[in-house]
Amino acid sequence: MEFSERLKKIPPYLFVELDRLKQKKLEEGVDVIDLGVGDPDIPTPSEIVEVAKKALEKPENHRYPSNKGAFIFRKACVEYMERRFGVSFDPEKEVVALIGSKEGIAHFPIAFVNPGDVVLCPEPAYPVYKLGAVFTDGEPYFLPLTWENGFFPELSKVPEEVLRKTKILWLNYPNNPTGAVATKEQFKEVIEFARKYDFIVAHDAAYVELYFEEPPISIFEVEGAKDVAIEFHSLSKTFCMTGWRIAFAVGNEKLVSALAKVKSNIDSGVFTAVQEAGAYALNNLERLVPPLREVFKKRGELLSKELKALGYEFLPLKATFYLWVKTPKGLSSQEFCKKLIEEAGIVVTPGSGFGPSGEGYFRIALTVEEESLKKVAKRLRELKM
Ligand SMILES: Cc1ncc(COP(=O)(O)O)c(C=O)c1O
């Protein structure tokens, strides 16, 4: 049986070797501490669970959900966008519920990318932007995010002929894996490019509520963004709801309705009970999220202090629950991550797994409790370099 050319283009899973080493350590009885995956260890706030339990009992929720999302959820989405960012959307035409933002991000290019069209993808990055381009026979064109450019793509360096063939530009702020936050000026410049070269700006805002300083902005706070942009929001990280699979996309009516059309031919919507819980979560965000933020903030402070004392170089944690740290002593990402598992029983993600510009970095996810982070600090202190 021959795989499709598209599937063959998907690179092999980069973390196979690290997974094998982790497994070996676990079998040896080592207390392995996993700071690899971006999946919060904290349970979803119990109030949200209670709303879902009640919603589960309703027979009307046992039938197929609405394709574009239940009105109660879409209304909560647009009210949140208005309260938090001061931007207005029509709940009927400018928002669609998603089965997690990954689903929306992967499906969105189907609506706009023809074979050979360019999709501008930052790197290092969440891999789904590139995969969406590959699955539509588009051409991913990579935009390096480096310490020097402040981890923001330099569109002025992209050749004119590439910009002319561009259909979609992906952005993600606050950024995974670097933790960088974008400024309004940066978004403004992007919107100007998009209007000039007639491409779509697809902004992944999955971490927009996980901040520890100034609240990060929505791309729609820039004037004119609604002409060219769509933004993906997720309840996964905000409310520690990764397993629930609920998110939404908002923006330009044509972009949102095209995504909804693709989805209506592939899936049948989000379980309505989950949408009811999601609506409750969004409506109560200002009360429910600060305690969760506080947990990640404390963890970040604890580990940052230790890393600094040990001489590691990294961006101060402003948002997301990731620390993007330079590997010490000129070790490659893979070499250092291997050493950490083998000699310290600590799993982190090699930066090179997110793209070539991630080489020389590793990513720490603050998704274990403080006691484990104290152990991590101790093991790092004892690590022989
Ligand atoms: C940058 C980014 N975007 C989107 C997602 C997908 O989140 P979900 O599908 O749970 O909404 C993730 C998950 O790790 C992510 O890191």
The ligand as an SDF file (V2000), in Angstrom:
LIG
                    3D

 16 16  0  0  0  0  0  0  0  0999 V2000
    0.4720   27.6640   19.2950 C   0  0  0  0  0  0  0  0  0  0  0  0
   -0.6180   26.6700   19.4550 C   0  0  0  0  0  0  0  0  0  0  0  0
   -1.7310   26.8180   18.7360 N   0  0  0  0  0  0  0  0  0  0  0  0
   -2.7420   25.9510   18.8220 C   0  0  0  0  0  0  0  0  0  0  0  0
   -2.6670   24.8590   19.6590 C   0  0  0  0  0  0  0  0  0  0  0  0
   -3.8170   23.9020   19.6630 C   0  0  0  0  0  0  0  0  0  0  0  0
   -4.5880   23.9960   20.7750 O   0  0  0  0  0  0  0  0  0  0  0  0
   -6.0490   23.3640   20.8260 P   0  0  0  0  0  0  0  0  0  0  0  0
   -6.2320   22.5370   19.5950 O   0  0  0  0  0  0  0  0  0  0  0  0
   -6.0540   22.5390   22.0590 O   0  0  0  0  0  0  0  0  0  0  0  0
   -6.9900   24.5210   20.8650 O   0  0  0  0  0  0  0  0  0  0  0  0
   -1.5250   24.6490   20.4280 C   0  0  0  0  0  0  0  0  0  0  0  0
   -1.4130   23.4760   21.2880 C   0  0  0  0  0  0  0  0  0  0  0  0
   -0.4170   23.1640   21.8660 O   0  0  0  0  0  0  0  0  0  0  0  0
   -0.4660   25.5840   20.3270 C   0  0  0  0  0  0  0  0  0  0  0  0
    0.6490   25.4500   21.0270 O   0  0  0  0  0  0  0  0  0  0  0  0
  1  2  1  0
  2  3  1  0
  2 15  2  0
  3  4  2  0
  4  5  1  0
  5  6  1  0
  5 12  2  0
  6  7  1  0
  7  8  1  0
  8  9  2  0
  8 10  1  0
  8 11  1  0
 12 13  1  0
 12 15  1  0
 13 14  2  0
 15 16  1  0
M  END
$$$$
